[in-house]
Amino acid sequence: MTTIRANYGVMSAGHDGLVATWGRIESHLDRLDSTVASTADMSAEALAAFRMIKARWDTAAADRQLVLRSLAQAVGDARTHYQQVDRALAAQFPV
């Protein structure tokens, strides 16, 4: 018979780690935006090039954040599901 083990602590830590990671990424991107925004001596050509690259960067960052959020949600949902199944199985064998 195959044994399936679920470590709820590890699943919770994985979920929390993913949530923290996307928070750190958002914070770094916000700091980058404010640093660049405070650079007033940029030429019009450099600013236009930066805005074009930043638009691509923002799209990629948004996609990455969506993936991190989805992974965090999936890990959280899996933990909840495993816990529900464990409780249902335990209820079949009253002590």
C-alpha positions in Angstrom: 0.0 0.0 0.0 1.3 3.5 -0.9 1.6 6.0 1.9 0.9 9.7 1.2 2.3 12.2 3.7 1.4 15.8 3.9 3.5 18.2 6.0 1.2 21.1 6.8 4.0 23.2 8.4 6.0 22.9 5.2 3.0 23.7 3.1 2.2 26.8 5.2 5.8 27.9 5.0 5.8 27.4 1.3 2.7 29.5 0.9 4.0 32.2 3.2 7.4 32.2 1.4 5.7 32.8 -2.0 3.6 35.6 -0.6 6.7 37.2 1.0 8.6 36.9 -2.3 6.0 38.7 -4.3 5.8 41.4 -1.7 9.6 41.9 -1.8 9.6 42.0 -5.6 6.8 44.7 -5.5 8.8 46.7 -3.0 12.0 46.5 -5.1 10.1 47.6 -8.2 8.5 50.5 -6.4 11.9 51.6 -5.1 13.3 51.3 -8.6 10.5 53.4 -10.0 10.9 56.2 -7.4 14.7 56.2 -8.0 14.3 56.6 -11.7 11.5 59.1 -11.3 13.8 61.3 -9.2 16.4 61.4 -11.9 15.4 64.8 -13.5 18.5 65.2 -15.7 17.6 62.4 -18.2 17.6 63.5 -21.8 14.3 63.1 -23.7 15.9 60.3 -25.8 17.0 58.4 -22.7 13.7 58.9 -21.0 11.8 57.6 -24.1 14.1 54.6 -24.2 13.6 54.0 -20.5 9.9 54.2 -20.8 9.8 51.6 -23.6 12.0 49.2 -21.7 10.1 49.8 -18.5 6.8 49.0 -20.2 8.2 45.6 -21.2 9.7 45.1 -17.7 6.4 46.0 -16.0 4.5 43.4 -18.2 7.1 40.7 -17.3 6.9 41.7 -13.7 3.1 41.5 -13.6 3.2 38.1 -15.3 5.8 36.9 -12.7 3.7 38.2 -9.9 0.6 36.5 -11.2 2.5 33.2 -11.3 3.7 33.7 -7.7 0.2 34.5 -6.5 -1.2 31.5 -8.3 1.4 29.2 -6.8 0.8 30.5 -3.4 -3.0 30.0 -3.8 -2.4 26.4 -5.1 -0.2 25.5 -2.2 -2.7 27.0 0.3 -5.6 25.2 -1.4 -3.7 21.9 -1.3 -2.9 22.3 2.4 -6.6 23.0 3.1 -7.7 20.0 1.0 -5.3 17.6 2.6 -6.4 18.8 6.1 -10.1 18.3 5.1 -9.3 14.8 3.8 -7.4 13.9 7.0 -10.3 15.1 9.2 -12.8 13.1 7.1 -10.7 10.0 7.3 -10.0 10.4 11.0 -13.8 10.7 11.6 -14.3 7.2 10.2 -12.2 5.8 13.0 -13.5 7.2 16.3 -11.3 6.8 19.3 
